[in-house]
Amino acid sequence: MPAPAALALAASLLLAAASICAEAVWLDMPQTGTKCVSEEIQANVVVLADYALMYESHPSAHPTIAVKVTSPYGYTLHESGNVTVGQFAFTTSEAGNFLACFWIDSAEKGSGVSVNLDWKTGIATKDWDAIAKKEKIEA
């Protein structure tokens, strides 16, 4: 029978793993219009995201995207245009549905345009590799 300390450790690791929320999604972009993703997030939660435009190699087409991230009350948290990569970070001040919208904003629309979005919230935003290395050095 496992020791109580081992059970407590196992339970805390299971709880930590269950609270991690990290999503990476691919969004196939329409040549016109907007593609949005949303997530229900509680107040006082850290959010980090990286996004990158991916498109089929075509020598004459170099599309760019625009992005706008809004809070549940419609406040703009991040806005950028004419980019191929970017990132945003914020701490939520209210609970609700946070929205990230992307659209192709260049005259060169191209075909096969996608956005890779890596969206992390809460404990998933920690740089666990750096923490592990630091603790190994200090040990």
Residue pairs with C-beta under 8 A, 6 or more apart in sequence:
2 10
16 123
19 122
19 123
20 122
20 123
20 124
21 120
21 121
21 122
21 124
22 118
22 119
22 120
22 121
22 124
23 39
23 117
23 118
23 119
23 120
24 116
24 117
24 118
24 119
25 37
25 116
25 117
25 119
26 54
26 114
26 115
26 116
26 117
27 35
27 37
27 102
27 114
27 115
27 117
28 35
28 113
28 114
29 35
29 65
29 102
29 103
29 104
29 113
29 114
29 115
30 104
31 104
31 109
31 111
31 113
32 104
32 109
33 103
34 101
34 102
34 103
35 101
35 102
35 103
35 115
36 99
36 100
36 101
36 102
37 99
37 100
37 117
37 119
38 97
38 98
38 99
38 100
39 97
39 98
39 119
39 121
40 95
40 96
40 97
40 98
41 47
41 92
41 95
41 96
41 98
41 121
42 92
42 95
43 92
43 93
43 94
43 95
44 91
44 92
44 93
45 91
45 92
45 121
45 122
46 89
46 90
46 91
46 121
46 122
46 125
47 88
47 89
47 90
47 91
47 92
47 98
47 119
47 120
47 121
47 125
48 87
48 88
48 89
48 119
48 120
48 121
48 125
49 69
49 87
49 88
49 89
49 100
49 117
49 118
49 119
49 120
50 85
50 86
50 87
50 117
50 118
51 67
51 85
51 86
51 87
51 102
51 115
51 116
51 117
51 118
52 84
52 85
52 115
52 116
53 63
53 64
53 65
53 83
53 84
53 85
53 113
53 114
53 115
54 113
54 114
54 115
54 116
55 61
55 63
55 110
55 111
55 112
55 113
55 114
56 110
56 111
56 112
58 110
58 111
60 108
61 108
61 109
61 110
61 111
62 106
62 108
62 110
63 104
63 106
63 108
63 109
63 110
63 113
64 81
64 82
64 83
64 84
64 104
64 105
64 106
65 81
65 83
65 84
65 102
65 103
65 104
65 105
65 115
66 79
66 80
66 81
66 82
66 83
66 102
66 103
66 104
66 105
67 78
67 79
67 80
67 81
67 83
67 86
67 88
67 100
67 101
67 102
68 76
68 78
68 79
68 100
68 101
69 76
69 77
69 78
69 79
69 88
69 90
69 98
69 99
69 100
69 101
70 76
70 77
70 98
70 99
70 101
71 77
71 92
71 93
71 94
71 96
71 98
72 94
72 95
72 96
72 97
72 98
73 94
73 96
77 88
77 90
77 98
78 88
78 90
78 100
80 86
81 105
82 105
82 106
92 98
100 117
100 119
102 115
102 117
104 110
104 113
